[in-house]
Amino acid sequence: MYSLGVNDMSSITLLPNTGIVRFSASDFIAATAQSSSGTSSCGWAAEISGDQLNVAFPDEAARYWVADLPIPPGFHVELDGRYPHARYISFITYDGATRAIDGIHDTQIAPNLGSINPFVAGAVRTSVRRSYTVYVRNATLPAGGRARNTVYTANGKPVPQTKTSQPTQTATLIYRVYEADQGLDVTGGVGLPELELVSDDGTQRRRLPDCPAHSLPSTQQVTDGLAGAGPGPGEDSVPSTELGGQDPPVWLRYTNAVDGVANGALNNPRTGRVWPPVQQATNMLPSGGFYENIDNAYMTAFDTSSYGDVLVFHGRAPATPRTYPRSDATMGRGQLRYWSMCSNTTATQYLACVKDDDVALDRGGYYTIVISSAANRPTTAKPGCGIEWLPKGPLPSAPIILRNMLPDPKFKQAIQDIAAQGREQTTLGPYYPLGYYFDHAANFDTFVKANGGCAAFAWPRKPPASYRPAGRPGLG
């Protein structure tokens, strides 16, 4: 057994042949994390992704590493890392209800002496001098502003928006990397940050040891299986239950986990009378949940088989920096840092995503995205026709999530600008994805053929009418 004594209150113990680190101060046990370099700090407990832990609605282009860090009194945690070659990174702390407490992202992280921050607009993205140090303190975010490169375990906001993990003397920290550059590993070519427990007076420092690379068996086949599942064509003679969503779909800004679940269950023609008071009540709860990213804002719509086999979204794409697959030499600007649309299951697994730099756009900068089960995929729903496709998966209703990240202050049509639910379309304008149901895949293919065909498809000035199946009588 290999021990690194910190003081009489705390020690770090590496159990032989297990890859497990034990912190006696909080009786914390952390499993090792995946790293393409062969080793990584033992403090990284798990990786969230489609081929590892596919939970909490992850984005296909992102990787999330989780650390549960005990911070005894008089100590803090330091993370020594190198800025990855990627679109975005952040460090965010969470409470026990999976709600974000505090965090900082790449441009807010000052580089170490002699290094540069390649995420700042205009910075050279390929610089080899790219080191930084981030601090995690079991303390409240100061009213006067955060200390340099510091993340806290309490947000200091009044009830009901108070969020903290201070009483547990631990910090649940998630390190995110969005879209590593082409040809690099998921860490962006720099590995994971090293973790070190440091006394506040600086006299005691104990770096967590590195552990051999260890990961769960790949779960990508499970994700792919869910994405490929789902029924074939619906039966036209069966009336719609009118459950699972609206026709046409309605996007709502995400506020908190309870509101999100209630939206999926109640925001439909059959239970619509119940939804408004529930919506009002749930929006009074603390924001966040599902390990949300504080630099993202989200909207959710639901694709339900109640209204047709095929759902189509058409909207304008915000501009973003070019980092993948072809990258500018310097970090660019955009209306957003990143955006994506993802199909998911109600069990919080993502199925697939379409993101800013791989979505097909027409001459006006608009996208057309089709969502259906794999069995109901139209033959024209492919990039060669200028049309993207997302799998709906096996369930009758699928939550569709649109992400907007870090809007430019001059861009006023981001999800972040939506003041309250119900103002989504008026705020986003052309960037609001309008939805249209088609009863069957063949009907969408006919629509494409009537508007230029695969080789020259153009969205018509007069959009299609969303398919309206006959409702089931007597259930209102």
QUIZI-V911450 format. One record per pair of residues at least 24 apart in sequence whose ideal C-beta (glycine too) atoms are under 7 Angstrom apart, sorted by the first residue. I is the first residue (numbers start at 0). GAP is how many residues later the second one is. D is the distance in whole Angstrom. If there is no record, write none. Layout:
I/GAP/D
I/GAP/D
This chain:
3/202/5
5/191/6
5/198/6
5/200/5
6/197/6
8/63/5
9/62/5
11/194/6
11/196/6
13/28/7
13/195/5
18/192/5
18/193/6
18/195/5
20/187/6
22/47/5
24/45/5
24/47/4
25/44/3
25/143/6
25/144/6
27/40/6
27/42/5
27/142/7
29/37/7
29/38/6
31/179/4
31/180/7
31/182/4
32/32/6
32/159/7
33/179/6
33/181/4
34/152/7
34/156/6
34/157/6
34/178/5
35/149/4
35/150/7
35/151/7
36/154/5
37/175/5
38/171/4
38/172/6
38/173/6
38/174/6
39/151/6
39/152/4
39/170/6
39/171/7
39/173/7
40/151/6
40/153/5
40/154/5
40/167/5
40/169/6
41/166/5
41/167/6
41/168/7
41/169/4
42/24/5
42/26/7
42/152/4
42/165/5
43/148/6
46/168/7
49/170/6
49/173/4
49/300/6
50/167/5
50/168/6
50/169/4
51/163/6
51/164/5
51/167/6
53/165/6
53/169/5
53/295/5
53/296/6
54/293/5
54/294/7
55/42/7
55/234/5
55/235/5
55/292/5
56/233/6
56/287/5
56/291/5
56/293/6
56/344/6
57/292/5
58/281/6
58/283/6
58/294/6
58/344/7
59/282/7
59/290/6
59/292/6
59/293/4
60/117/6
60/118/4
60/279/7
60/292/7
60/294/5
61/114/6
61/115/7
61/116/5
62/114/5
62/123/5
63/110/5
63/112/5
64/109/7
64/110/5
64/127/6
65/108/5
66/106/5
66/128/7
67/102/6
67/104/5
68/67/6
68/101/6
68/102/5
68/104/6
69/99/6
69/100/5
70/65/7
70/67/4
70/98/6
70/99/7
70/100/6
71/97/6
73/125/6
73/126/5
74/122/6
74/123/6
74/124/6
74/125/7
75/59/6
75/60/6
75/61/5
75/122/6
75/124/6
76/59/4
76/94/7
76/118/6
76/119/7
76/120/6
77/55/6
77/57/6
77/118/5
77/120/5
78/54/7
78/55/4
78/114/4
78/115/7
78/116/6
79/53/5
79/113/6
79/114/5
79/116/7
80/51/6
80/112/3
81/48/5
81/49/5
81/108/4
82/34/6
82/35/5
82/36/7
82/47/4
82/49/6
83/93/5
83/96/6
83/103/6
83/104/2
83/105/6
83/106/5
84/40/7
84/95/7
84/96/4
84/99/6
84/103/5
84/104/5
85/91/5
85/92/6
85/93/6
85/94/5
85/95/6
85/102/4
86/91/5
86/92/4
86/236/5
86/237/7
86/250/7
86/251/6
87/90/4
87/249/6
87/250/6
87/317/7
88/87/6
88/88/5
89/86/5
89/203/7
89/205/6
90/43/6
90/60/5
90/82/6
90/84/6
91/82/5
91/201/7
91/202/6
92/58/6
92/59/7
92/60/5
92/72/7
92/78/5
92/79/6
92/80/6
93/78/5
93/80/7
93/197/6
94/68/5
94/69/6
94/70/5
95/69/7
96/192/6
97/191/5
97/192/6
97/193/5
98/64/5
98/187/6
98/189/4
98/190/5
99/188/5
99/192/6
99/194/5
100/52/6
100/53/7
100/54/5
100/62/5
100/63/7
100/64/7
101/39/5
101/49/5
101/50/5
101/53/6
102/48/6
102/191/5
103/45/7
103/47/6
104/190/5
108/25/6
108/40/5
109/38/6
109/39/6
117/213/6
118/212/6
119/211/6
120/210/5
120/211/7
120/212/5
121/208/5
121/209/7
122/207/6
122/208/5
123/205/7
123/206/6
124/202/6
124/204/7
124/205/6
124/206/6
135/35/5
135/37/6
137/28/6
137/31/6
137/33/6
159/125/7
159/126/5
160/125/5
160/126/7
162/123/7
173/117/6
175/117/7
177/160/6
178/144/7
178/145/5
180/142/6
180/143/6
180/146/6
181/142/6
181/143/5
222/126/7
225/119/6
225/123/6
225/125/6
225/167/5
225/168/6
226/124/4
226/125/6
226/164/4
226/166/6
227/146/5
227/163/7
228/164/6
228/165/4
229/143/3
229/144/6
229/145/6
229/162/6
229/163/6
229/164/5
230/142/6
230/144/7
231/143/4
231/144/7
232/76/6
232/143/6
232/207/6
233/71/6
233/75/5
235/203/7
238/231/5
238/232/6
238/233/4
239/66/5
239/67/6
239/229/4
239/230/7
239/231/5
239/232/6
240/65/5
240/231/6
241/26/6
241/27/4
241/28/5
241/64/6
241/229/5
241/230/7
242/25/5
242/27/6
242/61/7
242/63/6
243/24/6
243/58/6
243/60/3
243/62/5
243/152/6
243/153/3
244/57/3
244/58/7
244/59/4
244/152/6
246/60/4
246/190/6
246/219/6
246/221/6
247/187/5
247/188/6
247/189/7
247/218/4
248/52/4
248/53/7
248/62/7
248/186/4
249/51/6
250/48/4
250/49/7
250/50/5
250/151/7
250/173/5
250/181/7
250/182/7
251/47/6
251/48/6
251/169/5
251/172/7
252/44/7
252/46/5
252/162/6
252/165/5
252/168/6
252/171/6
253/44/4
253/45/7
253/46/6
254/28/5
254/32/6
254/166/7
255/26/7
255/29/5
255/30/6
255/31/5
255/32/6
255/33/5
256/32/3
256/33/6
257/24/5
257/27/6
258/24/6
259/40/6
262/37/7
263/38/6
263/82/7
263/133/7
263/135/6
269/205/6
278/142/7
282/138/7
289/58/7
294/110/6
294/111/5
295/107/5
295/108/7
295/109/5
296/107/5
296/117/7
296/118/4
296/119/4
297/103/6
297/104/7
297/105/6
297/117/7
298/103/5
298/116/5
298/125/6
299/99/5
299/100/7
299/101/6
300/99/5
300/134/6
301/95/5
301/96/7
301/97/6
301/98/7
302/68/5
302/89/6
302/94/7
302/95/5
302/97/6
303/92/6
303/93/4
304/91/5
306/130/4
306/160/6
306/162/6
307/129/4
307/130/5
307/131/5
307/159/5
307/161/7
308/63/6
308/67/4
308/130/6
308/131/5
308/132/6
309/60/6
309/62/5
309/66/6
309/68/6
309/127/7
309/128/4
309/130/7
309/131/6
309/134/5
310/60/5
310/124/6
310/126/6
311/56/6
311/58/5
311/123/7
311/124/5
311/126/7
311/132/7
312/56/5
312/120/4
312/121/7
312/122/5
313/52/6
313/54/5
313/119/7
313/120/6
313/145/6
314/51/7
314/52/6
314/115/7
314/116/6
314/117/6
314/118/4
314/119/6
315/49/6
315/50/5
315/114/4
315/115/5
316/39/7
316/42/6
316/44/6
316/48/6
316/49/7
316/50/5
317/113/6
319/36/4
319/37/7
321/35/7
323/33/6
332/75/7
333/74/7
334/72/7
334/73/6
334/76/4
335/68/5
335/69/6
335/70/7
335/71/5
335/78/6
336/68/5
336/69/4
337/67/4
338/64/6
338/65/5
338/66/7
339/63/5
340/28/6
340/59/7
340/61/5
341/59/5
342/28/6
342/47/4
342/48/6
342/49/6
342/50/7
342/55/6
342/57/6
343/54/6
343/55/5
343/57/6
344/48/5
344/50/6
344/53/7
345/49/6
345/51/7
345/53/6
350/40/5
350/42/5
351/38/5
351/39/6
353/34/5
353/36/6
358/29/6
359/26/5
359/27/7
359/28/6
361/24/6
361/96/7
361/97/7
365/93/6
367/91/6
369/74/7
370/29/7
371/69/7
375/65/5
376/64/6
377/63/4
377/66/4
377/67/5
378/66/6
379/64/7
379/65/5
379/68/4
379/74/5
383/70/7
384/63/7
384/69/4
384/72/5
385/71/5
386/70/7
401/31/7
433/29/7
435/27/7
435/28/5
435/30/5
436/29/5
436/30/4
437/29/6
438/28/5
438/30/7
